[in-house]
């Protein structure tokens, strides 16, 4: 690789990480200071659950439109507009920090996140096929790092500047990402010309991948929304609970970085999935059986497990493609439906906490979901793929 190409690849990798940094703070920053937010706004646990459910639901619904947006705007502009929307929604929490403002910005931020998540992986597959696995892992590192930094620092920032400032300061990530994108996101001539494939609605395999992704992501959204409030209820301070979530997210980053270096050595991803799912199950059991004495083991197990499951669920979807141009459509479908499924869990947990003043049942329900994923793993076999017929059937049905 020439020096110019090496420099170009390094810039692309950095930009991918910067974009990823923007995709979780609007959700991750809420949990550690939820008690302060509830005290100031008067919202209950069920409504508090919506602060995670709504962005995740929006991420799902609008991810399904990613292919259309790419055809209308082009890949690069779609990502740019998504970054602008996430940054604007985050910054808007400074003046609009009442109940309605928090809910509206959660939904708006989710839309921006959705179009990025439905678009960027396809661009990575299109432009960097040989390095796609590595860049996808770095992308997830950025996502998890954004969650780690925001969840760890939001409580100290809230104590110093107030919680509206602590929730809105993360708009700075969008500015950095937009600056990087202008340098690294130069469109390739003709790369976005023509119509892209529709959604693979005719493929049972695509629906299977969607369900698998949705259940796994539900574990992440549940932990993101409710782990800090769970420990605050057990007597921890907001700062300590924020560092707990930050430590969990650091473990996610470690898992994702480790995967980036070894993922291509396992063309059959199923053994990796089994290890990951067992680790998550043990972490959930720790929260159910002895959350106080097993707080650190739970942190490590859930962090390493979820940190491995998220990128692997995206990578296995990319593995099922025969053509790079179909990546955006498939990932939009898998993530769109998957996030809709995952959005249920934080809201359900809020309902359960309102009803029972406890989250143990929510951890138990999620454990059942992980066991279901273990049953699903055998069908994630290497060599299976979605053919162009899966897209043709849907295109015919639409015409």
Buried (B, 14 or more C-beta within 10 A) or exposed (E): EEEEEEEBBEBBBBBBBBBBBBBBBBBBBBBBBBBBBBEBBEBEBBBBBBBBBBBBBBBBBBBBBBBBBBBEBBBBBBBBBBBEBBBBBBBBBBEBBBBEBBBBBBBBBBBBBBBBBBBBBBBBBBBBEEBBBBBBBBBBBBBBBBBBBBBBBBBBBBBEEBBBBBBBBBBBBBBBBBEBBEEBBEEEEEBBEEEBBBBBBBBEBBBBBBBBBBBBBBBBBBBBBBBBBBBBBEEBBBBBBBBBBBBBBBBBBBBBBBBBEEBEEBEEBBEBBBEBBBBBBBBBBBBBEEBEEBBEBBBBBBBBBBBBBBBBBBBBBBBBBEBBBBBBBBBBBBBBBBBBBBBBBBBBBBBBBBEEEEBBBBBBBBBEBBEEBBEBBEEBEEEEBBBEEBBBBBBEEEE
